[in-house]
Amino acid sequence: MADLQLQFENAARAVSELPTRPDNASLLRLYGLYKQATEGDVHGQKPGFFDFVGNAKYDAWETLRGMPQAHAMQAYVDLATHLGAPAASSDEDQPRERDRT
């Protein structure tokens, strides 16, 4: 789980550095997976009818109700990698041997 947590955190950082902006459907999927991974099932009231962006985000999260947080983390990492984010690996934060000299 610690490795998955680190991969998830790396993927979340990498998504903000993608060379091109993903389409809205992918962004909503990333949003829903991120919220499910970090907070679990959707909670709170659904935004008002005219809050189109808020409703879309709420719906993206709500569709994942019941998904275990670890599965949401893995799905987020997989989607981020598919969208072109660098592969998130647990050794990225570790200095390489040649970097220490």
PEQUI-V582728 format. One record per helix or strand of 3 or more residues. SS is the DSSP state (H for helix, E for strand). FROM is the first residue (numbers start at 1). LEN is the number of residues. If there is no record, write none. Layout:
# PEQUI-V582728
ss:SS from:FROM len:LEN
ss:SS from:FROM len:LEN
This chain:
# PEQUI-V582728
ss:H from:2 len:14
ss:H from:24 len:16
ss:H from:52 len:11
ss:H from:69 len:14
ss:H from:97 len:4
